[in-house]
Amino acid sequence: SGPVQVINYHQSQDKQWLILGGLAKGKQGGIAGVLQVHSCKMNASQPTMPSHAACFAQITLDGRSAPSNLICFTTNGPVLQILELDPPSKDVAFKKKVPLQFKQADDF
């Protein structure tokens, strides 16, 4: 991947997760959104992934006694993805994918 212009930064409420969002040259020209997620606890980052927007949310999921950290981000499709970070176990991790529809077909 080439140079990225960082345009936003988010930190989870518990300060254990970071997101860098940026813009890069698209593979077929134009501009592409990119995202990198970093775990402070593991001191590790994921490779950049295509995404135009991301944020964190901290909520208590149904059936849980403690709040969970969620990451919400868009991917090509376009799709909104919501994933639980550090779930109690992988088999109960919250995951949701929702197709997005824009009024203008050529938006994103």
Short mmCIF file of the C-alpha atoms (twelve columns), coordinates in Angstrom:
data_MODEL
# 
_entry.id   MODEL 
# 
loop_
_atom_site.group_PDB 
_atom_site.id 
_atom_site.type_symbol 
_atom_site.label_atom_id 
_atom_site.label_alt_id 
_atom_site.label_comp_id 
_atom_site.label_asym_id 
_atom_site.label_seq_id 
_atom_site.Cartn_x 
_atom_site.Cartn_y 
_atom_site.Cartn_z 
_atom_site.pdbx_PDB_model_num 
ATOM 1   C CA . SER A 1   0.000   0.000   0.000   1 
ATOM 2   C CA . GLY A 2   1.138   3.535   -0.726  1 
ATOM 3   C CA . PRO A 3   1.090   6.785   1.200   1 
ATOM 4   C CA . VAL A 4   -1.989  7.552   3.305   1 
ATOM 5   C CA . GLN A 5   -3.200  10.963  4.424   1 
ATOM 6   C CA . VAL A 6   -4.603  10.513  7.940   1 
ATOM 7   C CA . ILE A 7   -7.882  12.393  8.316   1 
ATOM 8   C CA . ASN A 8   -9.256  11.070  11.619  1 
ATOM 9   C CA . TYR A 9   -8.396  9.209   14.792  1 
ATOM 10  C CA . HIS A 10  -10.656 7.524   17.348  1 
ATOM 11  C CA . GLN A 11  -9.993  5.872   20.705  1 
ATOM 12  C CA . SER A 12  -12.309 3.407   22.434  1 
ATOM 13  C CA . GLN A 13  -13.827 4.554   25.722  1 
ATOM 14  C CA . ASP A 14  -11.571 2.180   27.686  1 
ATOM 15  C CA . LYS A 15  -8.515  3.444   25.732  1 
ATOM 16  C CA . GLN A 16  -7.570  -0.088  24.632  1 
ATOM 17  C CA . TRP A 17  -8.379  0.295   20.902  1 
ATOM 18  C CA . LEU A 18  -7.400  2.928   18.328  1 
ATOM 19  C CA . ILE A 19  -8.556  3.654   14.779  1 
ATOM 20  C CA . LEU A 20  -6.696  5.681   12.179  1 
ATOM 21  C CA . GLY A 21  -8.748  6.648   9.135   1 
ATOM 22  C CA . GLY A 22  -7.268  8.061   6.002   1 
ATOM 23  C CA . LEU A 23  -7.305  8.570   2.277   1 
ATOM 24  C CA . ALA A 24  -5.059  6.871   -0.253  1 
ATOM 25  C CA . LYS A 25  -4.802  6.625   -4.003  1 
ATOM 26  C CA . GLY A 26  -7.292  4.039   -5.272  1 
ATOM 27  C CA . LYS A 27  -6.157  0.976   -7.211  1 
ATOM 28  C CA . GLN A 28  -7.926  2.250   -10.340 1 
ATOM 29  C CA . GLY A 29  -7.269  5.927   -9.657  1 
ATOM 30  C CA . GLY A 30  -9.377  8.243   -7.581  1 
ATOM 31  C CA . ILE A 31  -9.399  8.209   -3.793  1 
ATOM 32  C CA . ALA A 32  -9.915  5.242   -1.482  1 
ATOM 33  C CA . GLY A 33  -10.716 5.290   2.216   1 
ATOM 34  C CA . VAL A 34  -8.450  3.190   4.433   1 
ATOM 35  C CA . LEU A 35  -8.627  2.180   8.058   1 
ATOM 36  C CA . GLN A 36  -6.139  0.733   10.530  1 
ATOM 37  C CA . VAL A 37  -7.131  -0.738  13.898  1 
ATOM 38  C CA . HIS A 38  -4.637  -0.994  16.762  1 
ATOM 39  C CA . SER A 39  -4.912  -2.938  20.033  1 
ATOM 40  C CA . CYS A 40  -3.065  -1.188  22.863  1 
ATOM 41  C CA . LYS A 41  -3.232  -4.312  25.055  1 
ATOM 42  C CA . MET A 42  -1.556  -6.490  22.389  1 
ATOM 43  C CA . ASN A 43  0.543   -3.620  20.996  1 
ATOM 44  C CA . ALA A 44  -0.421  -4.793  17.506  1 
ATOM 45  C CA . SER A 45  -2.119  -3.323  14.450  1 
ATOM 46  C CA . GLN A 46  -4.089  -4.946  11.686  1 
ATOM 47  C CA . PRO A 47  -3.054  -4.279  8.101   1 
ATOM 48  C CA . THR A 48  -4.934  -1.373  6.541   1 
ATOM 49  C CA . MET A 49  -8.327  -2.250  5.109   1 
ATOM 50  C CA . PRO A 50  -10.636 -0.405  2.720   1 
ATOM 51  C CA . SER A 51  -13.148 1.671   4.667   1 
ATOM 52  C CA . HIS A 52  -14.545 5.198   4.524   1 
ATOM 53  C CA . ALA A 53  -15.809 5.507   8.107   1 
ATOM 54  C CA . ALA A 54  -15.405 3.915   11.556  1 
ATOM 55  C CA . CYS A 55  -16.190 4.511   15.208  1 
ATOM 56  C CA . PHE A 56  -16.312 2.765   18.566  1 
ATOM 57  C CA . ALA A 57  -19.322 2.189   20.787  1 
ATOM 58  C CA . GLN A 58  -19.507 0.789   24.300  1 
ATOM 59  C CA . ILE A 59  -22.821 -0.866  25.201  1 
ATOM 60  C CA . THR A 60  -24.065 -3.661  27.412  1 
ATOM 61  C CA . LEU A 61  -25.326 -6.406  25.121  1 
ATOM 62  C CA . ASP A 62  -28.401 -8.472  25.987  1 
ATOM 63  C CA . GLY A 63  -27.519 -11.225 28.450  1 
ATOM 64  C CA . ARG A 64  -24.267 -9.581  29.536  1 
ATOM 65  C CA . SER A 65  -23.467 -7.898  32.841  1 
ATOM 66  C CA . ALA A 66  -20.529 -5.785  31.623  1 
ATOM 67  C CA . PRO A 67  -20.285 -3.322  28.736  1 
ATOM 68  C CA . SER A 68  -18.733 -4.489  25.457  1 
ATOM 69  C CA . ASN A 69  -16.559 -2.523  23.054  1 
ATOM 70  C CA . LEU A 70  -17.879 -2.531  19.506  1 
ATOM 71  C CA . ILE A 71  -16.203 -1.295  16.357  1 
ATOM 72  C CA . CYS A 72  -18.483 -0.090  13.592  1 
ATOM 73  C CA . PHE A 73  -17.100 0.432   10.093  1 
ATOM 74  C CA . THR A 74  -18.069 0.478   6.449   1 
ATOM 75  C CA . THR A 75  -16.676 -1.771  3.734   1 
ATOM 76  C CA . ASN A 76  -17.147 -2.023  -0.006  1 
ATOM 77  C CA . GLY A 77  -20.540 -3.251  -0.995  1 
ATOM 78  C CA . PRO A 78  -21.389 -0.914  0.745   1 
ATOM 79  C CA . VAL A 79  -21.824 -2.727  4.058   1 
ATOM 80  C CA . LEU A 80  -21.891 -1.560  7.673   1 
ATOM 81  C CA . GLN A 81  -20.088 -4.044  9.924   1 
ATOM 82  C CA . ILE A 82  -20.311 -4.122  13.718  1 
ATOM 83  C CA . LEU A 83  -17.905 -6.374  15.626  1 
ATOM 84  C CA . GLU A 84  -17.356 -6.957  19.321  1 
ATOM 85  C CA . LEU A 85  -13.776 -6.410  20.456  1 
ATOM 86  C CA . ASP A 86  -12.403 -8.712  23.180  1 
ATOM 87  C CA . PRO A 87  -15.571 -10.821 23.551  1 
ATOM 88  C CA . PRO A 88  -15.855 -13.241 26.521  1 
ATOM 89  C CA . SER A 89  -15.407 -16.056 23.956  1 
ATOM 90  C CA . LYS A 90  -15.380 -16.267 20.175  1 
ATOM 91  C CA . ASP A 91  -18.581 -18.317 20.061  1 
ATOM 92  C CA . VAL A 92  -20.607 -15.495 21.716  1 
ATOM 93  C CA . ALA A 93  -18.935 -12.533 19.947  1 
ATOM 94  C CA . PHE A 94  -21.394 -9.996  18.562  1 
ATOM 95  C CA . LYS A 95  -21.156 -9.627  14.764  1 
ATOM 96  C CA . LYS A 96  -23.522 -7.862  12.413  1 
ATOM 97  C CA . LYS A 97  -23.368 -6.958  8.709   1 
ATOM 98  C CA . VAL A 98  -25.950 -4.607  7.241   1 
ATOM 99  C CA . PRO A 99  -26.079 -3.658  3.541   1 
ATOM 100 C CA . LEU A 100 -26.253 0.115   3.025   1 
ATOM 101 C CA . GLN A 101 -28.246 1.882   0.332   1 
ATOM 102 C CA . PHE A 102 -27.466 5.393   -0.793  1 
ATOM 103 C CA . LYS A 103 -29.848 7.786   -2.526  1 
ATOM 104 C CA . GLN A 104 -27.232 8.347   -5.214  1 
ATOM 105 C CA . ALA A 105 -25.926 5.102   -6.703  1 
ATOM 106 C CA . ASP A 106 -22.453 6.567   -7.296  1 
ATOM 107 C CA . ASP A 107 -21.944 7.695   -3.676  1 
ATOM 108 C CA . PHE A 108 -18.973 5.742   -2.305  1 
# 
